[in-house]
Structure formats: C-alpha cells, structure tokens
Amino acid sequence: MKEFFSVLEVANLLKVSRSAVLYNIKSGKLKASQVGKIHIISEEDFGEFLKHHKEKKKREEANQTKLDL
C-alpha cells in the first residue's frame, strides 16, 4: 500500500515552511495530488524530489568549488 504525506509533514521533514512546499508543488518540482482542498505527496514522489534536490545541490557545490580556485 502506498504511503502519502501531507504538505505539513513534508515541510516538517525538510525543515521548510508549508508555503515553500506548496511553491514546489505549484512550480512542478514536487509532484502531488489534490484531494478536495488538500495536497498529498506520495512516498515515491517525495523520494524523487529529494533525489533531484541532492543532485542539484552537489552540482551547485561543484560549480562553486571551481569558482573558488
């Protein structure tokens, strides 16, 4: 059975605001389904978001290191 997270749960896990999670949903960076007035994020979609975010952060750190040389 799939597990789902609420926007507030994702915000708490990422230590960001609820608005930041909603921004990522509306911008298409984080996939979510809307059920009535609430958004739910599947465990799989949250994992993909984290994976993409970590890869992006590594690229940014690598680019900054190159600039510091």
mmJSON file of the N, C-alpha and C atoms, coordinates in Angstrom:
{"data_MODEL":{"atom_site":{
"group_PDB":["ATOM","ATOM","ATOM","ATOM","ATOM","ATOM","ATOM","ATOM","ATOM","ATOM","ATOM","ATOM","ATOM","ATOM","ATOM","ATOM","ATOM","ATOM","ATOM","ATOM","ATOM","ATOM","ATOM","ATOM","ATOM","ATOM","ATOM","ATOM","ATOM","ATOM","ATOM","ATOM","ATOM","ATOM","ATOM","ATOM","ATOM","ATOM","ATOM","ATOM","ATOM","ATOM","ATOM","ATOM","ATOM","ATOM","ATOM","ATOM","ATOM","ATOM","ATOM","ATOM","ATOM","ATOM","ATOM","ATOM","ATOM","ATOM","ATOM","ATOM","ATOM","ATOM","ATOM","ATOM","ATOM","ATOM","ATOM","ATOM","ATOM","ATOM","ATOM","ATOM","ATOM","ATOM","ATOM","ATOM","ATOM","ATOM","ATOM","ATOM","ATOM","ATOM","ATOM","ATOM","ATOM","ATOM","ATOM","ATOM","ATOM","ATOM","ATOM","ATOM","ATOM","ATOM","ATOM","ATOM","ATOM","ATOM","ATOM","ATOM","ATOM","ATOM","ATOM","ATOM","ATOM","ATOM","ATOM","ATOM","ATOM","ATOM","ATOM","ATOM","ATOM","ATOM","ATOM","ATOM","ATOM","ATOM","ATOM","ATOM","ATOM","ATOM","ATOM","ATOM","ATOM","ATOM","ATOM","ATOM","ATOM","ATOM","ATOM","ATOM","ATOM","ATOM","ATOM","ATOM","ATOM","ATOM","ATOM","ATOM","ATOM","ATOM","ATOM","ATOM","ATOM","ATOM","ATOM","ATOM","ATOM","ATOM","ATOM","ATOM","ATOM","ATOM","ATOM","ATOM","ATOM","ATOM","ATOM","ATOM","ATOM","ATOM","ATOM","ATOM","ATOM","ATOM","ATOM","ATOM","ATOM","ATOM","ATOM","ATOM","ATOM","ATOM","ATOM","ATOM","ATOM","ATOM","ATOM","ATOM","ATOM","ATOM","ATOM","ATOM","ATOM","ATOM","ATOM","ATOM","ATOM","ATOM","ATOM","ATOM","ATOM","ATOM","ATOM","ATOM","ATOM","ATOM","ATOM","ATOM","ATOM","ATOM","ATOM","ATOM","ATOM","ATOM","ATOM"],
"id":[1,2,3,4,5,6,7,8,9,10,11,12,13,14,15,16,17,18,19,20,21,22,23,24,25,26,27,28,29,30,31,32,33,34,35,36,37,38,39,40,41,42,43,44,45,46,47,48,49,50,51,52,53,54,55,56,57,58,59,60,61,62,63,64,65,66,67,68,69,70,71,72,73,74,75,76,77,78,79,80,81,82,83,84,85,86,87,88,89,90,91,92,93,94,95,96,97,98,99,100,101,102,103,104,105,106,107,108,109,110,111,112,113,114,115,116,117,118,119,120,121,122,123,124,125,126,127,128,129,130,131,132,133,134,135,136,137,138,139,140,141,142,143,144,145,146,147,148,149,150,151,152,153,154,155,156,157,158,159,160,161,162,163,164,165,166,167,168,169,170,171,172,173,174,175,176,177,178,179,180,181,182,183,184,185,186,187,188,189,190,191,192,193,194,195,196,197,198,199,200,201,202,203,204,205,206,207],
"type_symbol":["N","C","C","N","C","C","N","C","C","N","C","C","N","C","C","N","C","C","N","C","C","N","C","C","N","C","C","N","C","C","N","C","C","N","C","C","N","C","C","N","C","C","N","C","C","N","C","C","N","C","C","N","C","C","N","C","C","N","C","C","N","C","C","N","C","C","N","C","C","N","C","C","N","C","C","N","C","C","N","C","C","N","C","C","N","C","C","N","C","C","N","C","C","N","C","C","N","C","C","N","C","C","N","C","C","N","C","C","N","C","C","N","C","C","N","C","C","N","C","C","N","C","C","N","C","C","N","C","C","N","C","C","N","C","C","N","C","C","N","C","C","N","C","C","N","C","C","N","C","C","N","C","C","N","C","C","N","C","C","N","C","C","N","C","C","N","C","C","N","C","C","N","C","C","N","C","C","N","C","C","N","C","C","N","C","C","N","C","C","N","C","C","N","C","C","N","C","C","N","C","C","N","C","C","N","C","C"],
"label_atom_id":["N","CA","C","N","CA","C","N","CA","C","N","CA","C","N","CA","C","N","CA","C","N","CA","C","N","CA","C","N","CA","C","N","CA","C","N","CA","C","N","CA","C","N","CA","C","N","CA","C","N","CA","C","N","CA","C","N","CA","C","N","CA","C","N","CA","C","N","CA","C","N","CA","C","N","CA","C","N","CA","C","N","CA","C","N","CA","C","N","CA","C","N","CA","C","N","CA","C","N","CA","C","N","CA","C","N","CA","C","N","CA","C","N","CA","C","N","CA","C","N","CA","C","N","CA","C","N","CA","C","N","CA","C","N","CA","C","N","CA","C","N","CA","C","N","CA","C","N","CA","C","N","CA","C","N","CA","C","N","CA","C","N","CA","C","N","CA","C","N","CA","C","N","CA","C","N","CA","C","N","CA","C","N","CA","C","N","CA","C","N","CA","C","N","CA","C","N","CA","C","N","CA","C","N","CA","C","N","CA","C","N","CA","C","N","CA","C","N","CA","C","N","CA","C","N","CA","C","N","CA","C","N","CA","C","N","CA","C","N","CA","C"],
"label_alt_id":[null,null,null,null,null,null,null,null,null,null,null,null,null,null,null,null,null,null,null,null,null,null,null,null,null,null,null,null,null,null,null,null,null,null,null,null,null,null,null,null,null,null,null,null,null,null,null,null,null,null,null,null,null,null,null,null,null,null,null,null,null,null,null,null,null,null,null,null,null,null,null,null,null,null,null,null,null,null,null,null,null,null,null,null,null,null,null,null,null,null,null,null,null,null,null,null,null,null,null,null,null,null,null,null,null,null,null,null,null,null,null,null,null,null,null,null,null,null,null,null,null,null,null,null,null,null,null,null,null,null,null,null,null,null,null,null,null,null,null,null,null,null,null,null,null,null,null,null,null,null,null,null,null,null,null,null,null,null,null,null,null,null,null,null,null,null,null,null,null,null,null,null,null,null,null,null,null,null,null,null,null,null,null,null,null,null,null,null,null,null,null,null,null,null,null,null,null,null,null,null,null,null,null,null,null,null,null],
"label_comp_id":["MET","MET","MET","LYS","LYS","LYS","GLU","GLU","GLU","PHE","PHE","PHE","PHE","PHE","PHE","SER","SER","SER","VAL","VAL","VAL","LEU","LEU","LEU","GLU","GLU","GLU","VAL","VAL","VAL","ALA","ALA","ALA","ASN","ASN","ASN","LEU","LEU","LEU","LEU","LEU","LEU","LYS","LYS","LYS","VAL","VAL","VAL","SER","SER","SER","ARG","ARG","ARG","SER","SER","SER","ALA","ALA","ALA","VAL","VAL","VAL","LEU","LEU","LEU","TYR","TYR","TYR","ASN","ASN","ASN","ILE","ILE","ILE","LYS","LYS","LYS","SER","SER","SER","GLY","GLY","GLY","LYS","LYS","LYS","LEU","LEU","LEU","LYS","LYS","LYS","ALA","ALA","ALA","SER","SER","SER","GLN","GLN","GLN","VAL","VAL","VAL","GLY","GLY","GLY","LYS","LYS","LYS","ILE","ILE","ILE","HIS","HIS","HIS","ILE","ILE","ILE","ILE","ILE","ILE","SER","SER","SER","GLU","GLU","GLU","GLU","GLU","GLU","ASP","ASP","ASP","PHE","PHE","PHE","GLY","GLY","GLY","GLU","GLU","GLU","PHE","PHE","PHE","LEU","LEU","LEU","LYS","LYS","LYS","HIS","HIS","HIS","HIS","HIS","HIS","LYS","LYS","LYS","GLU","GLU","GLU","LYS","LYS","LYS","LYS","LYS","LYS","LYS","LYS","LYS","ARG","ARG","ARG","GLU","GLU","GLU","GLU","GLU","GLU","ALA","ALA","ALA","ASN","ASN","ASN","GLN","GLN","GLN","THR","THR","THR","LYS","LYS","LYS","LEU","LEU","LEU","ASP","ASP","ASP","LEU","LEU","LEU"],
"label_asym_id":["A","A","A","A","A","A","A","A","A","A","A","A","A","A","A","A","A","A","A","A","A","A","A","A","A","A","A","A","A","A","A","A","A","A","A","A","A","A","A","A","A","A","A","A","A","A","A","A","A","A","A","A","A","A","A","A","A","A","A","A","A","A","A","A","A","A","A","A","A","A","A","A","A","A","A","A","A","A","A","A","A","A","A","A","A","A","A","A","A","A","A","A","A","A","A","A","A","A","A","A","A","A","A","A","A","A","A","A","A","A","A","A","A","A","A","A","A","A","A","A","A","A","A","A","A","A","A","A","A","A","A","A","A","A","A","A","A","A","A","A","A","A","A","A","A","A","A","A","A","A","A","A","A","A","A","A","A","A","A","A","A","A","A","A","A","A","A","A","A","A","A","A","A","A","A","A","A","A","A","A","A","A","A","A","A","A","A","A","A","A","A","A","A","A","A","A","A","A","A","A","A","A","A","A","A","A","A"],
"label_entity_id":["1","1","1","1","1","1","1","1","1","1","1","1","1","1","1","1","1","1","1","1","1","1","1","1","1","1","1","1","1","1","1","1","1","1","1","1","1","1","1","1","1","1","1","1","1","1","1","1","1","1","1","1","1","1","1","1","1","1","1","1","1","1","1","1","1","1","1","1","1","1","1","1","1","1","1","1","1","1","1","1","1","1","1","1","1","1","1","1","1","1","1","1","1","1","1","1","1","1","1","1","1","1","1","1","1","1","1","1","1","1","1","1","1","1","1","1","1","1","1","1","1","1","1","1","1","1","1","1","1","1","1","1","1","1","1","1","1","1","1","1","1","1","1","1","1","1","1","1","1","1","1","1","1","1","1","1","1","1","1","1","1","1","1","1","1","1","1","1","1","1","1","1","1","1","1","1","1","1","1","1","1","1","1","1","1","1","1","1","1","1","1","1","1","1","1","1","1","1","1","1","1","1","1","1","1","1","1"],
"label_seq_id":[1,1,1,2,2,2,3,3,3,4,4,4,5,5,5,6,6,6,7,7,7,8,8,8,9,9,9,10,10,10,11,11,11,12,12,12,13,13,13,14,14,14,15,15,15,16,16,16,17,17,17,18,18,18,19,19,19,20,20,20,21,21,21,22,22,22,23,23,23,24,24,24,25,25,25,26,26,26,27,27,27,28,28,28,29,29,29,30,30,30,31,31,31,32,32,32,33,33,33,34,34,34,35,35,35,36,36,36,37,37,37,38,38,38,39,39,39,40,40,40,41,41,41,42,42,42,43,43,43,44,44,44,45,45,45,46,46,46,47,47,47,48,48,48,49,49,49,50,50,50,51,51,51,52,52,52,53,53,53,54,54,54,55,55,55,56,56,56,57,57,57,58,58,58,59,59,59,60,60,60,61,61,61,62,62,62,63,63,63,64,64,64,65,65,65,66,66,66,67,67,67,68,68,68,69,69,69],
"pdbx_PDB_ins_code":[null,null,null,null,null,null,null,null,null,null,null,null,null,null,null,null,null,null,null,null,null,null,null,null,null,null,null,null,null,null,null,null,null,null,null,null,null,null,null,null,null,null,null,null,null,null,null,null,null,null,null,null,null,null,null,null,null,null,null,null,null,null,null,null,null,null,null,null,null,null,null,null,null,null,null,null,null,null,null,null,null,null,null,null,null,null,null,null,null,null,null,null,null,null,null,null,null,null,null,null,null,null,null,null,null,null,null,null,null,null,null,null,null,null,null,null,null,null,null,null,null,null,null,null,null,null,null,null,null,null,null,null,null,null,null,null,null,null,null,null,null,null,null,null,null,null,null,null,null,null,null,null,null,null,null,null,null,null,null,null,null,null,null,null,null,null,null,null,null,null,null,null,null,null,null,null,null,null,null,null,null,null,null,null,null,null,null,null,null,null,null,null,null,null,null,null,null,null,null,null,null,null,null,null,null,null,null],
"Cartn_x":[0.827,0.0,0.878,0.529,1.293,1.112,2.196,2.121,2.134,1.364,1.267,1.626,2.119,2.46,1.604,1.305,0.627,1.681,1.235,2.141,2.874,2.157,2.764,3.818,3.556,4.535,5.811,5.664,6.828,7.591,6.867,7.514,8.326,7.771,8.491,9.716,9.595,10.727,11.862,11.508,12.51,12.951,12.261,12.535,12.393,11.278,10.927,9.48,9.033,7.654,6.681,5.444,4.365,4.267,4.467,4.419,5.499,6.666,7.765,7.399,6.748,6.316,5.258,4.297,3.259,3.85,4.862,5.538,6.156,6.825,7.448,6.405,5.243,4.156,3.635,3.361,2.79,3.767,5.063,6.063,6.395,5.825,6.03,7.269,7.986,9.195,8.866,7.736,7.285,5.904,5.791,4.5,3.592,2.336,1.34,-0.025,-0.91,-2.301,-3.162,-4.18,-5.091,-6.331,-6.657,-7.85,-8.693,-9.739,-10.523,-9.674,-9.481,-8.69,-7.251,-6.904,-5.549,-4.72,-3.409,-2.47,-1.864,-1.68,-0.975,0.191,1.287,2.515,2.818,2.97,3.274,4.722,4.981,6.329,7.299,6.861,7.689,8.027,7.021,7.256,8.144,7.982,8.824,10.269,10.464,11.806,12.465,11.706,12.237,12.625,11.804,12.102,13.413,13.574,14.801,16.025,15.881,16.986,17.412,16.453,16.74,17.366,16.852,17.351,18.809,19.125,20.502,21.457,21.033,21.879,22.131,21.097,21.226,22.183,22.071,22.934,24.395,24.642,26.009,26.599,25.785,26.257,26.594,25.749,25.992,27.269,27.487,28.698,29.925,29.836,30.966,31.289,30.276,30.49,31.097,30.68,31.22,32.682,33.025,34.399,35.3,34.81,35.573,35.814,34.833,34.962,35.942,36.032,36.917,38.39,38.678,40.067,40.652],
"Cartn_y":[-1.18,0.0,1.253,2.222,3.462,4.293,4.947,5.873,7.292,8.154,9.539,10.478,11.645,12.673,13.906,14.624,15.91,16.98,18.15,19.264,19.608,19.615,19.939,18.907,17.629,16.585,16.763,17.05,17.269,18.502,19.563,20.784,20.493,19.72,19.371,18.512,17.569,16.71,17.503,18.485,19.287,20.518,20.768,21.948,23.236,23.302,24.49,24.843,25.976,26.39,25.599,25.614,24.999,25.682,26.997,27.769,27.323,26.982,26.522,25.207,24.331,23.049,23.31,24.169,24.49,25.142,25.996,26.617,25.545,24.554,23.486,22.631,22.475,21.731,22.529,23.807,24.637,24.863,24.865,25.058,23.748,22.631,21.349,20.599,21.116,20.439,19.253,19.331,18.266,17.83,16.566,16.051,15.809,16.162,15.961,15.786,15.153,15.003,15.858,16.427,17.231,16.414,16.34,15.635,16.665,17.107,18.199,19.457,20.001,21.222,20.97,19.711,19.415,18.724,18.854,18.157,16.995,15.876,14.749,14.38,13.99,13.658,12.196,11.418,10.005,9.852,8.758,8.455,8.414,7.845,7.736,9.115,9.984,11.326,12.15,11.989,12.698,12.225,10.922,10.372,10.916,11.013,11.572,13.033,13.787,15.192,15.317,14.493,14.535,14.163,13.149,12.707,13.828,14.466,15.555,16.736,17.043,18.165,17.931,16.695,16.373,16.477,15.998,16.079,17.536,18.361,19.777,20.462,20.139,20.733,20.346,19.086,18.635,19.391,19.586,20.333,21.771,22.396,23.773,23.877,22.92,22.916,22.712,21.844,21.597,22.855,23.547,24.783,25.868,25.94,26.945,26.646,25.378,24.985,25.388,25.212,25.589,27.104,27.86,29.312,29.791,29.056,29.447,29.238,28.415,28.135,29.278],
"Cartn_z":[0.0,0.0,0.0,-0.839,-0.929,0.338,0.706,1.828,1.279,1.903,1.468,2.608,2.225,3.187,2.929,3.993,3.83,3.56,3.149,2.911,4.206,5.316,6.608,7.009,6.761,7.083,6.257,4.975,4.112,4.577,4.928,5.418,6.677,7.583,8.811,8.522,7.611,7.256,6.618,5.785,5.078,5.874,6.984,7.817,7.008,6.271,5.498,5.826,5.322,5.569,4.693,5.115,4.346,2.986,2.975,1.725,0.747,1.262,0.405,-0.273,0.451,-0.131,-1.193,-0.901,-1.875,-3.123,-2.939,-4.082,-4.984,-4.367,-5.149,-5.86,-5.26,-5.907,-7.1,-6.879,-7.947,-9.088,-8.796,-9.85,-10.575,-10.091,-10.753,-10.305,-9.341,-8.856,-7.96,-7.274,-6.38,-6.837,-7.215,-7.672,-6.471,-6.643,-5.587,-6.227,-5.487,-5.925,-5.017,-5.593,-4.792,-4.492,-3.213,-2.756,-2.02,-2.667,-2.09,-2.076,-0.888,-0.758,-0.332,-0.112,0.368,-0.706,-0.576,-1.452,-0.676,-1.353,-0.756,-1.667,-1.04,-1.769,-1.499,-2.565,-2.374,-1.92,-1.241,-0.77,-1.949,-3.046,-4.252,-4.827,-4.93,-5.467,-4.539,-3.248,-2.292,-2.42,-2.597,-2.794,-4.05,-5.138,-6.388,-6.211,-5.496,-5.234,-4.448,-3.421,-2.616,-3.448,-4.285,-5.132,-6.077,-6.716,-7.644,-6.904,-5.723,-4.931,-4.511,-4.106,-3.703,-4.885,-6.052,-7.254,-7.632,-7.552,-7.881,-6.903,-5.638,-4.613,-4.844,-5.213,-5.491,-6.676,-7.734,-8.903,-8.531,-7.732,-7.311,-6.474,-5.578,-4.758,-5.617,-6.614,-7.512,-8.312,-8.788,-9.537,-8.663,-7.419,-6.52,-6.207,-6.056,-5.797,-6.976,-8.187,-9.372,-9.391,-8.974,-8.971,-7.897,-6.809,-5.716,-6.059,-7.054,-7.41,-8.113],
"occupancy":[1.0,1.0,1.0,1.0,1.0,1.0,1.0,1.0,1.0,1.0,1.0,1.0,1.0,1.0,1.0,1.0,1.0,1.0,1.0,1.0,1.0,1.0,1.0,1.0,1.0,1.0,1.0,1.0,1.0,1.0,1.0,1.0,1.0,1.0,1.0,1.0,1.0,1.0,1.0,1.0,1.0,1.0,1.0,1.0,1.0,1.0,1.0,1.0,1.0,1.0,1.0,1.0,1.0,1.0,1.0,1.0,1.0,1.0,1.0,1.0,1.0,1.0,1.0,1.0,1.0,1.0,1.0,1.0,1.0,1.0,1.0,1.0,1.0,1.0,1.0,1.0,1.0,1.0,1.0,1.0,1.0,1.0,1.0,1.0,1.0,1.0,1.0,1.0,1.0,1.0,1.0,1.0,1.0,1.0,1.0,1.0,1.0,1.0,1.0,1.0,1.0,1.0,1.0,1.0,1.0,1.0,1.0,1.0,1.0,1.0,1.0,1.0,1.0,1.0,1.0,1.0,1.0,1.0,1.0,1.0,1.0,1.0,1.0,1.0,1.0,1.0,1.0,1.0,1.0,1.0,1.0,1.0,1.0,1.0,1.0,1.0,1.0,1.0,1.0,1.0,1.0,1.0,1.0,1.0,1.0,1.0,1.0,1.0,1.0,1.0,1.0,1.0,1.0,1.0,1.0,1.0,1.0,1.0,1.0,1.0,1.0,1.0,1.0,1.0,1.0,1.0,1.0,1.0,1.0,1.0,1.0,1.0,1.0,1.0,1.0,1.0,1.0,1.0,1.0,1.0,1.0,1.0,1.0,1.0,1.0,1.0,1.0,1.0,1.0,1.0,1.0,1.0,1.0,1.0,1.0,1.0,1.0,1.0,1.0,1.0,1.0,1.0,1.0,1.0,1.0,1.0,1.0],
"B_iso_or_equiv":[0.0,0.0,0.0,0.0,0.0,0.0,0.0,0.0,0.0,0.0,0.0,0.0,0.0,0.0,0.0,0.0,0.0,0.0,0.0,0.0,0.0,0.0,0.0,0.0,0.0,0.0,0.0,0.0,0.0,0.0,0.0,0.0,0.0,0.0,0.0,0.0,0.0,0.0,0.0,0.0,0.0,0.0,0.0,0.0,0.0,0.0,0.0,0.0,0.0,0.0,0.0,0.0,0.0,0.0,0.0,0.0,0.0,0.0,0.0,0.0,0.0,0.0,0.0,0.0,0.0,0.0,0.0,0.0,0.0,0.0,0.0,0.0,0.0,0.0,0.0,0.0,0.0,0.0,0.0,0.0,0.0,0.0,0.0,0.0,0.0,0.0,0.0,0.0,0.0,0.0,0.0,0.0,0.0,0.0,0.0,0.0,0.0,0.0,0.0,0.0,0.0,0.0,0.0,0.0,0.0,0.0,0.0,0.0,0.0,0.0,0.0,0.0,0.0,0.0,0.0,0.0,0.0,0.0,0.0,0.0,0.0,0.0,0.0,0.0,0.0,0.0,0.0,0.0,0.0,0.0,0.0,0.0,0.0,0.0,0.0,0.0,0.0,0.0,0.0,0.0,0.0,0.0,0.0,0.0,0.0,0.0,0.0,0.0,0.0,0.0,0.0,0.0,0.0,0.0,0.0,0.0,0.0,0.0,0.0,0.0,0.0,0.0,0.0,0.0,0.0,0.0,0.0,0.0,0.0,0.0,0.0,0.0,0.0,0.0,0.0,0.0,0.0,0.0,0.0,0.0,0.0,0.0,0.0,0.0,0.0,0.0,0.0,0.0,0.0,0.0,0.0,0.0,0.0,0.0,0.0,0.0,0.0,0.0,0.0,0.0,0.0,0.0,0.0,0.0,0.0,0.0,0.0],
"pdbx_formal_charge":[null,null,null,null,null,null,null,null,null,null,null,null,null,null,null,null,null,null,null,null,null,null,null,null,null,null,null,null,null,null,null,null,null,null,null,null,null,null,null,null,null,null,null,null,null,null,null,null,null,null,null,null,null,null,null,null,null,null,null,null,null,null,null,null,null,null,null,null,null,null,null,null,null,null,null,null,null,null,null,null,null,null,null,null,null,null,null,null,null,null,null,null,null,null,null,null,null,null,null,null,null,null,null,null,null,null,null,null,null,null,null,null,null,null,null,null,null,null,null,null,null,null,null,null,null,null,null,null,null,null,null,null,null,null,null,null,null,null,null,null,null,null,null,null,null,null,null,null,null,null,null,null,null,null,null,null,null,null,null,null,null,null,null,null,null,null,null,null,null,null,null,null,null,null,null,null,null,null,null,null,null,null,null,null,null,null,null,null,null,null,null,null,null,null,null,null,null,null,null,null,null,null,null,null,null,null,null],
"auth_seq_id":[1,1,1,2,2,2,3,3,3,4,4,4,5,5,5,6,6,6,7,7,7,8,8,8,9,9,9,10,10,10,11,11,11,12,12,12,13,13,13,14,14,14,15,15,15,16,16,16,17,17,17,18,18,18,19,19,19,20,20,20,21,21,21,22,22,22,23,23,23,24,24,24,25,25,25,26,26,26,27,27,27,28,28,28,29,29,29,30,30,30,31,31,31,32,32,32,33,33,33,34,34,34,35,35,35,36,36,36,37,37,37,38,38,38,39,39,39,40,40,40,41,41,41,42,42,42,43,43,43,44,44,44,45,45,45,46,46,46,47,47,47,48,48,48,49,49,49,50,50,50,51,51,51,52,52,52,53,53,53,54,54,54,55,55,55,56,56,56,57,57,57,58,58,58,59,59,59,60,60,60,61,61,61,62,62,62,63,63,63,64,64,64,65,65,65,66,66,66,67,67,67,68,68,68,69,69,69],
"auth_comp_id":["MET","MET","MET","LYS","LYS","LYS","GLU","GLU","GLU","PHE","PHE","PHE","PHE","PHE","PHE","SER","SER","SER","VAL","VAL","VAL","LEU","LEU","LEU","GLU","GLU","GLU","VAL","VAL","VAL","ALA","ALA","ALA","ASN","ASN","ASN","LEU","LEU","LEU","LEU","LEU","LEU","LYS","LYS","LYS","VAL","VAL","VAL","SER","SER","SER","ARG","ARG","ARG","SER","SER","SER","ALA","ALA","ALA","VAL","VAL","VAL","LEU","LEU","LEU","TYR","TYR","TYR","ASN","ASN","ASN","ILE","ILE","ILE","LYS","LYS","LYS","SER","SER","SER","GLY","GLY","GLY","LYS","LYS","LYS","LEU","LEU","LEU","LYS","LYS","LYS","ALA","ALA","ALA","SER","SER","SER","GLN","GLN","GLN","VAL","VAL","VAL","GLY","GLY","GLY","LYS","LYS","LYS","ILE","ILE","ILE","HIS","HIS","HIS","ILE","ILE","ILE","ILE","ILE","ILE","SER","SER","SER","GLU","GLU","GLU","GLU","GLU","GLU","ASP","ASP","ASP","PHE","PHE","PHE","GLY","GLY","GLY","GLU","GLU","GLU","PHE","PHE","PHE","LEU","LEU","LEU","LYS","LYS","LYS","HIS","HIS","HIS","HIS","HIS","HIS","LYS","LYS","LYS","GLU","GLU","GLU","LYS","LYS","LYS","LYS","LYS","LYS","LYS","LYS","LYS","ARG","ARG","ARG","GLU","GLU","GLU","GLU","GLU","GLU","ALA","ALA","ALA","ASN","ASN","ASN","GLN","GLN","GLN","THR","THR","THR","LYS","LYS","LYS","LEU","LEU","LEU","ASP","ASP","ASP","LEU","LEU","LEU"],
"auth_asym_id":["A","A","A","A","A","A","A","A","A","A","A","A","A","A","A","A","A","A","A","A","A","A","A","A","A","A","A","A","A","A","A","A","A","A","A","A","A","A","A","A","A","A","A","A","A","A","A","A","A","A","A","A","A","A","A","A","A","A","A","A","A","A","A","A","A","A","A","A","A","A","A","A","A","A","A","A","A","A","A","A","A","A","A","A","A","A","A","A","A","A","A","A","A","A","A","A","A","A","A","A","A","A","A","A","A","A","A","A","A","A","A","A","A","A","A","A","A","A","A","A","A","A","A","A","A","A","A","A","A","A","A","A","A","A","A","A","A","A","A","A","A","A","A","A","A","A","A","A","A","A","A","A","A","A","A","A","A","A","A","A","A","A","A","A","A","A","A","A","A","A","A","A","A","A","A","A","A","A","A","A","A","A","A","A","A","A","A","A","A","A","A","A","A","A","A","A","A","A","A","A","A","A","A","A","A","A","A"],
"auth_atom_id":["N","CA","C","N","CA","C","N","CA","C","N","CA","C","N","CA","C","N","CA","C","N","CA","C","N","CA","C","N","CA","C","N","CA","C","N","CA","C","N","CA","C","N","CA","C","N","CA","C","N","CA","C","N","CA","C","N","CA","C","N","CA","C","N","CA","C","N","CA","C","N","CA","C","N","CA","C","N","CA","C","N","CA","C","N","CA","C","N","CA","C","N","CA","C","N","CA","C","N","CA","C","N","CA","C","N","CA","C","N","CA","C","N","CA","C","N","CA","C","N","CA","C","N","CA","C","N","CA","C","N","CA","C","N","CA","C","N","CA","C","N","CA","C","N","CA","C","N","CA","C","N","CA","C","N","CA","C","N","CA","C","N","CA","C","N","CA","C","N","CA","C","N","CA","C","N","CA","C","N","CA","C","N","CA","C","N","CA","C","N","CA","C","N","CA","C","N","CA","C","N","CA","C","N","CA","C","N","CA","C","N","CA","C","N","CA","C","N","CA","C","N","CA","C","N","CA","C","N","CA","C","N","CA","C","N","CA","C","N","CA","C"],
"pdbx_PDB_model_num":[1,1,1,1,1,1,1,1,1,1,1,1,1,1,1,1,1,1,1,1,1,1,1,1,1,1,1,1,1,1,1,1,1,1,1,1,1,1,1,1,1,1,1,1,1,1,1,1,1,1,1,1,1,1,1,1,1,1,1,1,1,1,1,1,1,1,1,1,1,1,1,1,1,1,1,1,1,1,1,1,1,1,1,1,1,1,1,1,1,1,1,1,1,1,1,1,1,1,1,1,1,1,1,1,1,1,1,1,1,1,1,1,1,1,1,1,1,1,1,1,1,1,1,1,1,1,1,1,1,1,1,1,1,1,1,1,1,1,1,1,1,1,1,1,1,1,1,1,1,1,1,1,1,1,1,1,1,1,1,1,1,1,1,1,1,1,1,1,1,1,1,1,1,1,1,1,1,1,1,1,1,1,1,1,1,1,1,1,1,1,1,1,1,1,1,1,1,1,1,1,1,1,1,1,1,1,1]
}}}
